[in-house]
Amino acid sequence: MMSLESSRLLPHLGWIRAQFPALSKMVHGRPAVFMDAPGGTQVPQRVMDAMTDYLIHANANTHGAFVTSRRTDDMYRAAHAGIADLLGCDADEVVFGGNMTTLTFAMSRAIGREIRDGDEIVVTCLDHDANVAPWLALEEKGAVVRTVDIDVKGCTLDMHDMQRTLTSRTRIVAVGWASNAVGTITDVREVVRLAHAVGALVYVDAVHYVPHQPVDVRDLDCDFLACSPYKFFGPHTGAVYGKRAHLMRLKPYKVRPCSEAIPDRWESGTQNHEGMAGVAAGIEYLAELGRRVSRDALRRRMAVTVAMEAIREYEATLSRRLIEGLLKIPGVTIYGLTDLGRVAERTPTVSIRMSGYPPLDLAEDLGERRIFVWSGNFYAQNLTQRLGVESDGGLLRIGLAHYNTMEEIEQLLDLLQALPLRP
């Protein structure tokens, strides 16, 4: 396991934190500690600047015969190219939309045109409902939805149950790459292999994975992959990668004048242009970080990948210290992987319960003490029901990003350690 001192990101941490204006927020005279990243990360100044600049200098619809519209066309291409460099695909394989949930409902509806009575769809009880509910909706088409179980102890997907669940009738497998609730990373490459072996499509929810790990959709070989830029230092928008063959073959629900070219045919209606401008700027932030880590990272795709690899390394050291400290606090139960030798199998998102402290009460108390965390089910209600905590307030989620520090973790641990024991 890499030590903090050997982290390639650590020498740049001062520069990183300086990019995020929100990190200077004060609560009761002391700096706020943002441990709410799974609900949406903070954004660099350049993202705000890009959105403002767009609204001042290019605020128009696309394909017009005047300068602001042409600037919008340029921005549109830049945003698609940015996500393509993040995911390792081509720009026309990137579809923008309001958010991952809305896009997944749209994609599932289009895929649902091919569903026949008795066809099977596989979901899991580990995932955010945005990759469950859109597929449950296809039960009205006669689809049979089956749910893969988890290993409760580590909150990991039961791969044996996945194998048992897949059949020759399976048409779609919807799976999350990383749990937004407990941080565990699923072996999606193996899921893709198993699903393709029975002729099924794979729809990957990578919303929680993308901010923490490098992605190469070509290597993964999934059919669709959804992400949310506001989870990786951008504004509130959504994006989906789809293999070109699928995006061309499937029939989207759209207005008639909308082009049949991809990705246009999937982006019917006016997009969130200022948000897309912010997305492009967020990708540029990651690229600059990658070039600071390695001078050899000249091309943007390489620079973004270097940045994400360095982020993964650094966040692993944060995860190790957080879990190590939580394990020593009486009354704390960690949900998910706690083996420090398996830190690479999780993101820096750790959910807990503390004896005698309802998660919401604990979140409010920490908030008053300037540490921002979430409580509840985080829209992963299948998981909280499976863990038996849904009716009892859910979980307290501590979600880190690469702008967090070891000192902030120590502050959180000290506060939790100081709380009096309750039965």
N, C-alpha and C positions, 0 to 999 in steps of 0.2 A: 504494500500500500504506500502510495506517495506521501511524503511528509509535506506539511504546509510550506516549509521553507524552500522545498524544491519545486513548488508549483510554478508553472510558467506564467500564471495569471497574477500571482502575488505582486511582482514588481510594478504592475500596471493598475493595481487596485485604487490608488489615489486618483489616477486619471479617469478610471471607470466611474467612481462615485461622483466625480466632478461633472460628469455628463448628465446626471439625473437631478434636476432641480428639486424634486420632491424630497430627496434625502436630507435637505436642509430644514425641513419642517420641524417646528418646535412644539412640544407638548409639556406644559407646566415648566417651561424654561429649559427643557432638555431635548436633545434630538429624538425624533420619532424613529422607531425601529420597525421597518416594514418586513413582516414575516407572513405576508398575505399573497405571495406571488402566484399560487395556483388559481386565485380568483382574478388575476390580471396584474402583470408587472407594472412598475413605474416606467416612464418613457424618457428617453434622452431629449435634451433641448432641441436637437436638430429635427426631431419628429414634429415638435410643436411649430418650429420655424417653417418647416416644409408645408405644413397644413395652412398656416397663416399666409405664406407666400402664394400658395395655390389660390386661395380665396381672393387675394388682392390682384394677382396678375394673370390668372388663367381660369377664372370661375365661369365655365360655360359647359354646354353639353358637347358630346363628341361629334366629329365628322361635319363640322361647320366650315364655311368659307371665309373665316376671319381668324385673327391672330390668337385670341384667347381659346377658341375651340381647337386650333391646331396645337396649342400648348397642352391642352387637355389630352389630345391624342398622344402626344409625346409622353406625358405623365402616365397614361394608361399602359403604354408599352413598357415603360420603365418599371412599373409596379409588377407586371406579369413577369418580366425578366428577373426582377429581384427575388420573387418567390421561387422561380425556376432555379436560380443559383443556390438558394437555401436548400431546396429539396433534391436537386440533381436531376431535373427533367427539362423539357422544352417549354418555352413560354406559352405556346398555344395549348398546353396541357394543364394550365392553371386557370381555374374558374374562381372569380371573386363573388362574394355575396355579403349579406348583412351580418351573418355570424355562422359558426359551424353548425348550429342546430338547424337554422333555416335552410342552409345548403343541403344538409343531410336529408331533411324532409323532401326537398325538391328532387334530389338524386334518387331517393328511395321510391318516390312516386313514379319517376321515369323508369327505373328498373322494374317496378311493379307491373308495368305494362306487359312484361314477359312472364309474370308469375301465373301459374295455373293451379287449379284446385289440387291440394295435396302436396304441392311443392314445399320444401322445408327451408327454413331460415334459422341460422344458429346465432344466438347472442350469448353474452356471459353475464354472470351476476357480479362481476368485478367493475363494470364500466359505468361511466356517466350515462344518464338516461338519453342524452342526445344521440347515442349510438345504440339505443334499445327501442325507445318509443317509435321512431320512424319505421322500424321494421315490424313492430307489433301492429302498426296501422295496416299492414298488408294482410292481416288475418281476414279483413273484409273481402280480400280477393281469393280467399280459400287457402292462404298459406298456413302452414303449421310452424309455429315458432318454438324452438327448443333452446333451453338455457344451460350452458356449461357451468359446472360448479367450481368452487375454489377449495384450496387447502386452507382451512380457517386459521390454523396456527400462524402461517406466514403470509396470509392474504395473497397467495399466488394462484394463478389459473391452474386448474387440474387438467394437465395435458392428456392424461389417460382418459378422463371423461370427455375431452374434446374428441379424441379418436373414436370413442364409443358412440358419440353423438352424430358424427358425420356419416352420411349414407349416400347412396346413389341418387336420392331425391333431394339432397342438399343443393340449393341454388346460390345462396349467399351466406357468407360468414362475416359477421360484424364483430370486430374485436378492438379493444383499446391497446395501444402500445405501452402506455404507462398509466397507472391508476391515479386519477386526480385526487382521490381521497386518502390513499395510504402510500402512494409512491412506488409500489412494486412495478417492475418492468416485465412485460410478457415476452416470451420468445416468439415474436410475431413471424419471424422467418420460418420457423417450424410450422406455425399455423397456416401460413401461405402454402407451404409444401403439401401439407395434409389436405387442405381445401382444394387446391388445384388438382390433386390426385383423384378427386371424385367429381371434378368438373365444375366446382363452385367458384363464384367471384368472392373476392375478399375486400371488405370496406374497413379501412383502418382509421380509428380515431387517434390521431397523433397530437392532439391539442396539448396534453400535458408532457409529452415526450420532447417535442421540438425545441422548447426553451432550454433544454438541458443536455441534449445529445446531438451529434452530427447525424444527418439523414441522407440516404442515397436510395431513392425510390426504385431506381433501375436495379440495384443490387437486391433490394427487398423483393421486387417482382410482385408487389401488391397491385390490385386493379384500381383502387381508389384510396386516397389518403387525405384526411381532413385536418386542418389546423386553424388556429385563431391568432392573428398577428398581435392582438392585445395581450396575449400570453408570452410573446417574445419581443417586448419592448416597442410595440407599435400601438396604433389606435384600435378602436372597436370595429373590426371587420372580420370576415371569415374568408377562407380560401380552401379549395379542394383540388388536389391533383387527380387526374383521371388518365388512364392510358388512352392514347389518341384513338385507337380502334374503337374503344367503348364510347368515347365522347362523340364520335362520328356515327356509330351504329345506333345507339339508343336515341329515342325520340323524346326530347324534353317538352314540358309544358311551357309555352311561350306565346307572346303576341305574334301575329302573322307577319308584320313588316320586319321583324327581327331577322338578321342574316342567318343563313344556314352554316356559315363558316364557324370553326371552333377557334377560340372559346366563346365567340359572340352568341351562339345559339343557346348557350347555357346562362347567359347574363342578360336575359330579357329585362328591359327597363333600365332606368338611369341608375348607375352605381353611386356609391359613396366616394366621389372623386377626391375630396380633401382627405378622406381616410386612406385612400390608395396612395396619395402623395406621401402621407405619413408612413405607410408601410415601406415604400421605397427608401425613405430616409432611415428607417429602422434597420433595413438590410445593410445600408451603407455604414451604420454604426458598427455592426458586427464585422463588416469587411475591414474597417479601420482598426478594430481591435485585433483582428487576425494578422494584419500587417505589422502591428506593433509587437505582437508575439513572435512573428517570423518575417524577416525581411525578404525571404524567398517566396512569400505568398503574394505573387504579383496579380494573377487573375482573380476576379472576385469570387468565383466558386471555391477556389483553393483557399482564399483568405477567410471566407465564412466558415469553411470546414475546419481550418486551423483554430479559429476563435471558438467554435463549438467543442472541439477536442480539449482545448485549454479550460473551457468552462466546466466540462465534465470532470476533469482532473481536480480542479479547485473545489467544486461542489462536493466531491467525494470526501475530501478532508473535512468539510463542514458537516456532512452527514455523520461521519464517524464520530466526531466530537459531540454532536447533538445527541445521538443515540446512546453513546457511552455515558454522558451525563444524566440523561433521563433514566437510564437503568439503575442509577444509584439513588434516585429520589423515592422515598417510601410512599406507597399508595398510588404510584403511577403505573398504568398499563399501556404498553405500546402495541398498536395494531399494525401488523405488517412485519417485514423482516427485521430482526434485531441482531442477527449474527454479523459481527463487524467484519468478518471475512467475506460477506456477501454484499457489501456496500455497493459494488458495481452493478448489482441487480436491482437497484432502486434509484429514484430521484431524491433530491434533498427535501422531500415532503414527508413529514412524520405526523401521524395522528395518534392521539392519546386520550385516555380518560384518567381522572384523578379522583381517588376515593373521597366521597363527601362533597365533591364540587361539580355541580351540573356544568356541562361544557359551555353553555351560554353565559352563566355567571362567571366562569373562569375567564372567558374571552373578554367580558366587560371589565373585569378587574384588571387584567393585563393591559387592556386598552387605556384605562385610566392611568396606568403606570407607563404609558407611551409605547407599549409593544403591541403591534397590530397582528392579530391572528383571527382565524375563522372558526365558527362552530356550526354543527348541524350535520346534514348528510351530503352536502355539496353536489346534489343532483345524482348521487350514486346510491339511490335508495335501495336497489337490489342488494348492494353490499351491506349497508347498515342493517337491513332486515336480516340478512344471513348471519351477521355478527351479533344480532340480538340487541342492538342499541338504538334502533330507529324510534321506538316509542319512548325512549328515555333520554332524548336530547342529542342523540348522535355522538359525534366525536369532536374533539378540539384539534384543529389542524394547524401545524406549524410548517409553513411553506417558504423555503429559502430560494434566493436567486443569486447570481454571481456577484451582485453588488453588496451582498451581506458580508459581515465580517465575523471573525472568531470572537471578537470582543462583544458583539451583539448576542452571540449564542451564550456566552458566559453571563451576560446580564439576565437573559431569560432563565437560565438554569438557577441562578442565585435567587430570583424572585420565586420560582416554583419550590425551591428547597426551603425557603423561609416560611412558606404557608404552613399553618398549624394542621396537624393530622386530624382528620375527621373520620368517623366510622362510615 
